[in-house]
Amino acid sequence: MGGVTMNARNDGRQISADFIQLPSKRELPAYYKQVLQPMDFTRLRKNLKHGHYDTIDAFGNDIKLLVSNCQSFNREDSEIYHDSETILAIWERLKASATALL
């Protein structure tokens, strides 16, 4: 997961910072009313550690869920929306590289 979480923008800001851990229900109740399956990198990591993913596609589905959640909640012109697009592009490159090695 390091390839997805360690990338920084040209300004040095880590693009994944807002995706590491979601705000709590108390901090952002509207998010949890709109997003039925919350996902962040902390949950992804926990699922990975506990063997939740049988395939690379199963892991990818949760990456896509994280991105989809972000895009459904945030405006298209927001920084976090654009960061989610970058995260998806990085994931797709990593997956293609891993698949090429098989």
C-alpha positions in Angstrom: 0.0 0.0 0.0 3.0 2.3 0.3 2.9 3.2 -3.3 -0.6 4.7 -2.9 -0.1 6.3 0.5 3.4 7.8 0.1 2.9 9.9 -3.1 3.1 13.6 -2.8 2.0 16.4 -5.0 4.4 18.9 -6.5 3.8 21.2 -3.5 5.0 18.4 -1.2 1.6 17.7 0.3 0.9 14.0 0.7 -2.2 13.3 -1.5 -3.3 10.4 0.7 -3.3 12.3 4.0 -7.1 12.9 4.1 -7.7 9.3 3.3 -5.7 7.7 6.1 -8.5 7.9 8.6 -12.0 9.2 8.2 -13.4 11.8 10.6 -15.6 10.4 13.3 -19.4 10.3 13.0 -19.5 13.0 15.6 -17.1 15.2 13.5 -18.8 14.7 10.2 -22.3 13.1 10.6 -23.4 14.1 7.1 -20.7 11.9 5.6 -22.0 8.8 7.4 -25.6 9.6 6.3 -24.6 9.8 2.7 -21.8 7.1 2.5 -23.1 3.7 3.4 -19.8 1.8 3.3 -17.1 4.1 4.7 -13.5 3.2 3.7 -10.1 4.6 4.5 -6.5 3.5 4.3 -6.6 2.4 8.0 -9.5 0.0 7.3 -7.7 -1.2 4.1 -4.6 -1.9 6.0 -6.5 -3.8 8.8 -8.4 -5.8 6.2 -5.1 -6.7 4.5 -3.5 -7.7 7.8 -6.4 -10.0 8.7 -6.4 -11.7 5.3 -9.7 -10.2 4.1 -8.6 -10.0 0.5 -8.3 -13.2 -1.5 -7.3 -11.5 -4.7 -5.7 -8.3 -5.9 -9.1 -7.4 -7.4 -10.8 -7.7 -4.0 -8.2 -5.2 -2.6 -8.8 -3.0 -5.6 -12.5 -3.0 -5.0 -11.9 -1.4 -1.6 -9.6 1.2 -3.2 -12.3 2.0 -5.7 -14.9 2.2 -2.8 -12.6 4.7 -1.0 -12.4 6.8 -4.2 -16.1 6.5 -5.0 -17.1 7.5 -1.5 -14.9 10.6 -1.7 -16.2 11.5 -5.1 -19.8 11.1 -4.1 -19.4 13.3 -1.0 -17.1 16.0 -2.3 -17.4 18.5 -5.1 -15.6 17.8 -8.4 -13.6 21.0 -8.2 -12.3 20.2 -4.7 -8.7 19.3 -3.9 -9.7 16.0 -2.2 -11.8 15.0 -5.2 -8.7 15.5 -7.5 -6.6 13.6 -4.9 -9.0 10.7 -5.2 -8.5 10.6 -8.9 -4.7 10.5 -8.4 -5.1 7.7 -5.9 -7.1 5.6 -8.4 -4.6 6.3 -11.2 -1.7 5.2 -8.9 -3.6 2.1 -7.9 -4.3 1.2 -11.5 -0.6 1.6 -12.4 0.5 -0.5 -9.4 -2.0 -3.2 -10.3 -0.9 -3.3 -14.0 2.8 -3.5 -12.8 2.0 -6.4 -10.5 -0.1 -8.2 -13.1 2.7 -7.9 -15.6 5.0 -9.7 -13.1 2.7 -12.7 -12.9 
